[in-house]
Amino acid sequence: MLENFSIWGTGPIGWLIPFLFVLSVIVFFHELGHFWVARRCGVRVLTFSVGFGPEIFGFNDKHGTRWKISAIPLGGYVKFFGDENAASVPDHETAAQMNAEERKVSFFHKPVAQRAAVVAAGPIANFILAIAIFAGIFLVYGKQITSARISDVQSGSVAAQAGFQAGDLVVAINDKPIESFSDMQRIVSVNAGNQLKFEVERTGTRQVIMATPAIREVKDKFGNVSRVGMLGLTRTMAPGDVRTESVGPVKAITMGFEQTWFVIDQTMTYLGRVVMGRESADQLGGPIKIAQVSGQMASLGLLPILHLAAVLSVSIGLLNLFPIPLLDGGHLLFYAIEAIRGKPLSERAQEYGFRVGLALVVMLMVFATYNDVSGLIARLGS
């Protein structure tokens, strides 16, 4: 079975290979989004690189684009005609000296709507990739459904205090229908401290129970710790309450959309809690954490690594939409200002913006790496 497939080994190499595989696939599709829309808009693409730094391998296509794999596999870029560097910072001096034919294929001289479309295409490609992966998983493996019937209520838990009983079937939360125990877990896990309204079936009648999930630290088999909302309920595994449903192509795509939106919603909810001081930022991870988790998922088989690739693709797409100069979202912010003003920001304003953006990105990377190292040290010392 594919879910038992593992070739990566253990240790640092067991982390590195799946990490590079997952990241390279995600980066490739992100940059492919930029590339494809740029070509549709008549922009000349100079370079398509997976990775940064010195070129390891490459070739030129018939349009003159240099496709290459570079030495530092922690990202990638597409460089357009008229760009000063890989971050698509415009080369104003060169742009001012272009002739009419060069202006036709220069990214800098395209209408603001086309430039915005090219920039937005990268994150959109990440979301499409995630939807495709999730849809493929559902199409091949189907959807396993465990009914939201309660097998046991932990003594002294939030659920026990709220009045849940063994045998209760949760049918709705906050008036949203619940089809499975997983549906209930998703809602509860991201609502620690928020009161929820549960509608349950008990001995043929429906009752309403109000409960507020408590935040708990959960450690997986690899020692990774996460904080989630919990009630203290156990699912039933009785034969009649566990089933696997086949999923057709249209349904699989719909479920792929839903799963992708869930990841977006969960990520934004967590970040919102961090900003409001209701959640610690120590769950933010960087390259070391991603490499470690990639290796862990790969050791479990192909299905978990595919699921991780989809989640990371959503996360990278979402991160790139943040309105930070240097990221795609920062470019889109500049274009929005240009559309409103009728002209772009001054060269000096853009330069300062990119400097601030670079500082923010570096600070975020340093902070995420600090979390990674701290977590690794804590696990090694435990």
N, C-alpha and C positions, 0 to 999 in steps of 0.2 A: 504493500500500500504506500502511496506517496506520502501520507502523513507520518510514516515511519522512516522516510528517506533522510539520510544525513551523511555528508561526505567531508565535512569541514574540519573535523578533529577538535581538539581542546586547546586551552591555553591562549596566549596572545595571538598566535597564527589563526587559531579557531575563531577569534574575534575579528581579525583584520580582513580575512578573505570575504566573509559575508558582508561586513561593513562596506568594503569597497564595491562589492557587487550591488548592494542595495542603493548606496549613494550614487554610484555611476548611472544606474538606470533612472533614478529620479532626476538627476542633473541633466541627463541626456534629453528626457522628455520636456523638462522645463525650457531648456535652450531651444529645443525643436519647435516649441510653441512660438518663441520670439522669431526664429528663423523662417518658419512657414508663413506667418502673417507678413513679415518684412518682404519676403519674395512676392507675395500677392500684392503688396503696395508698391512694388517697383523699386525697392531699396537694394542697393548693391551690398552684399554680405561679404566682408573680407575674410573673417575667421569664425570657425565654429570649433570651440575647444572644450573638451571634457577634462577638467583639471587646470591648474595654473602653473606658471613657471616654464622651464625649458621643455621643448617638444621632444617626446619619445618616438612618436610615429605619426605620420600624416600624409595627406595627398590632396591634390587640387581637383575639384570637379570642373565640368565644362563651363560653368559660369564664373570660374576664377576664385571660388571660395576655398580657403584652406581648411580642411577638416583634420583635426589632430587630437591626439591624446597627450596630455602634459604631465609633468613629473609630480606635481602636488595634487593628489586626487581629493581635494576638499571643496569642490565646487566646479564652476565652469563659466563660460561666457560666449556671447556672440558679439563680434565687433563689426559695426556697420561703417560704410564709407562716410566720412565726416566726423567719426568719433576720435577723440584724443586718446582714449585708453579703453580697457576692457569693461569699465563701469559705465560706458556710454556717456561720458562727460564730453560735451561738444567741443571740437577744436575750432574756436571762433576765428582765429587768424587764418587757418586754412580755408574755412567755409567762406570767408569774405573774398577770397581770391579765386573761387571756383568759377568756371565758365558755365554757360547755359546747359550744356550736355551733362556736366558733372552735377549740377544742381538737381537735375531730373532724378538722379539715383542716390542723392545724398539724404541720409536720414534726417539731418538737421534742417533741410529745406522742405520736408514733407509737411502737409497740413497737420495741425495739432491733433485732429481726430485720428489720423492715421498713425501718428507717433504714439498716441495713447493706446490704440489698438495693438500695436506691436509690443509695447511694454506689458500690457495686461495679459497678453497671450501666454506668457510664461507661467504665471500662477494658475491661469485657467487650464493650461495643459496638465499641471500637477493635479488639479481637481478631476479632470477627465481621466487621467491615469488611475487615480484612486477609485473612481467609480467603476472603471473597467476591471480592475483587480477584484474589488469586492463582488461585482456582478459575476465574474468568472468563478470565484469561490462558491457562490450560491448556486450557480448553474451546474457545477461539477459535483459538489458535495450535498446540495440541497440545504434545507433549513431545519436544524434540529430544534424542536420545540419541547420544552418542559413546562407544563402548565404552572400557573402561579398559585398552586395549592400548597399550603403550609404543612410541612411534616412535623415540625417541632418549633417551640418558642423557647428561647433561652431564658432561664430563670434570672430575674432581676434586670432584664434588658429593657430597652425603650419599648419594644413590641409588647412585652409582658405587661408593662405599666399602662400601655395604651389600650390593652384589652384584646389583643389578637389571641386566637386559639388554634390548636392543631386541627387540621381539616378545613380551615377557612380557605376560600378561593378568592383571590384578589381579582376583581373584574375591571376596576378603574382607579386611577390616581388623578386627583384634581380634575375629574370628569373626562379624562383621557382614557379610552379603552386599553386594557392590558391583555395581551394575547399569551404572554409567557412569563416565566420567572425572570428571564433575562431582561425583558422590558421593564419589569419592576426594579431590578437591580440597577439598571442604567439611570433611572429617575432618582432613586434613593441615593446612589453613590455621589451624585453631584449636588445634592440638596441638604448637606449637613447643616443643621441649625435652622432650616426652613420648615415650617409646619406644612404637612401634606395631608390631603383629604383622601382616605382610602375607602373605596366601596367594596365590600366583601359579601360573598354568598356563604351563609351558614345554615345548615339544616333546612335548605329550601327557601330561606328568606334572605333579603338583602339588608345589610347594616352599614352604617358609616362610622369609621374610626379615624380620629385625628391623631397623628403621630409626627414627631420631629426627629429625623435621623440624627444620631450622635456621630461625631467624627472619631474614627478609629484608624490606627496604624496597622497596615496589612503587609506582611512579608511573604513574598513568593518563594518558590523552591530554590531560587538562585540567590536569595538574601536581599533582593531589591525591596525597599520599603516605600509604600505609597499611603497617602491619607485619603480615606473615602468616608462617605456617610453610610451608616449601618443601623439596622433596626434590631437584629438578633433573631432572624428567622432562618429556617432551614427548608429547602425545597423537598418535595416528595419525589421519589424515584420509582414509584409504582408503575407497572407496565402500562396501565391505561393513561398515565399522565406524561409519558415520554414518547415522542414520535418524531420521525423525520419526514418532512414534506419535500417532494420534488418541486423544483422551481423552473418555470419556462423562461425563455430569453427576455420577454418584456417584463415579467415580474422580477427577474434577476437584476435588470437595469434599474428598475424602480427601487429595489432594496439597496442597490449600490449607491443611488442618490441619497437614500435615507441614512445609510451608514456613514457616508461622507459628511452629511450635514450634522450627524451626531458628534463626530470627531471635532468639527468646527465649533459646535455649540459647547461641547465639554471644554475645549481649549480656551475659548473666550470667557466662559464662566470662571475657570480657574484663574486666568489672568485678571479678570475683574475683581476677584476676591483678593488677589495679591495687591492690586492697586488700592483697594479699600482697607487693607490691613487685616483682612479676615482669614488670610491663608499665607503660609510661609512660602518664600520664593525658592526654597531649597529643592523643590521638585524639578526646577528647570535644569535641563541637561545639555551638555555640549558634545563634541566629537568623541570623547572617551566613553561617555555614557551610551551614546548611540552605537559605538563599536562593541561595547560589552553586551548590550541588549541584542544586537544583531547576531553575535556569536551564540548567545543563549537561545534565541529563537531558532537559529539554524540547527542547533543540537537537537531540537525537538522535531525537526522535519521541514518539508517544503511548505506546508500550509501555514505554519506560524510565521515563517520568514516572508511569505507573500502578504500576510495580514500586516506585518510590521512595515513592509514597503509601502502599502497603501496608507497607513496611518502617517508615516513620515512624509509621504508625498503631500498629503493634506496639510501637515504642519509647515512644511517648507513653502508651499503655495501661500498659506495664510501669513507666515512671517514676512514674505516678500511684499505683501500688500500693506504692511504697516507704513504709515506716512513718514518714513525716515529717509532723508536724502541719501543717495547711494543705493538704496533698495528700490525695487520696482514701484512700490507705493510712494516713495519720495519723488520719483520722476512724474508719476501720475498727479501728485499734488502740484508740482510746478506747472504741468500742462493745464490743470484746472484753473490755476491762477492766470495763466496766459490766456485761456479761453475767456475768462471774465474780464480781464484788463484789455484784451485785444492786442496785446503784445507780450513777449516773454519778459521775465525778470531780468534785471541788469546782470552783466557778466560777474560783477563783484558780488551781488546778492546770491547768485547761483554758486559761486566759488565758496563763499562762507557757508552756504547751506550744505555743500558736499563735505566741507571740513567738519562741520558739526555732525553730519551723518556718519562720517568715518569714525569720529570719536565715540559716538553712541554704539556703533557696531562693534568696535574694538572692546569697549567696556562690557557689552553684553557677552561677547565671547570669553573675555577674561573671567567674568562672574560665573558663566556656565561651566567653564573649565575648572574653576575653584570648587564649585559644587561637585563636579565629577571626581576630582582628586580627593576631596573631603570624604565623599561617600565611599570611594575605593579604600581609603585608609581605614575608615570605620569598619568596613566589612572584613578587611584583612586582620584587624585587631580583635574582632569578635570571635 
